[in-house]
Amino acid sequence: MSDRIGRAKEKARHEVDRARGRAKELAGRLSGDERLETEGRTDRARADLRKAWRSVRERVRGIGDSLRKDRS
């Protein structure tokens, strides 16, 4: 159960990071601040990368669980 809560918190953190990056990107675009816009894109890319890594981790975990069940 606590593992499920940890995953939910991690997912929420990724979404917050992505939204924060989008806000920075828009603020940079509106103000003409290229650095802020680039920082926002970087934050979004980082959040997307974390999400992809979480997906890979989940798949590997599922494969490991399947292999353990087959041995039983």
N, C-alpha and C positions, 0 to 999 in steps of 0.2 A: 504494500500500500504506500509506504513512504517513497518508494522508487517512482511510483506513478505521480506523486505530488512533486517530486524533484524534477521529473520530466515536464510537468505542466509549468512549473516556475521557469525552467530553462526556455521553454517555448515562448512564454510571455515576455521574458527578457529579450529574446530575439526580435519579437514583434515591436517592442518598445524601441530597441536600437534602430530598427528599420524605419520606424515612424520619425524618430529623432533625426536620422540621416536625411529623410525626405524633407523635413521642416528646414534643416540647415541648407539643403540644396535650393529650396524655393526662396528662402530668405536671401541667400547669396545671389540668386538670379534676379530677384526684385531690386536688391540694393546695388547690383553691379559688382559685388565682391566675388571675384573669381576664386579666391582662396577658400571662402566659406562654402561656395558651391561645390568645389572639388572635395572639401572635407566631408560634406554631406554625401556625395557620391561614394566616397571611401567608406563612410560609416554604413551605408546601405549594402555595399559589396561585402563588407566584413560580416554583417548580419546574415546575408544570403549564404556566405561561406560556412558560417556556424550552423545554419539550418541544414545545409547539404551534409556537413560532417555528422550532425545528429542523425540524419536519415541513414547514412552509411553505418553508423554505430548500431542503430536499431536493427538494420538488416543482418549485420554480422551476429548480433545477439540472437536474432531469430534463427539463423542457421545453426548456431551453437546449440540452442535449445532443441532444434530438430534432431541434430546428431546425437545428443544425449538421450532423447526419447527412443531413437532407433536402437540404441545399445541395451535398453532395459528389457 
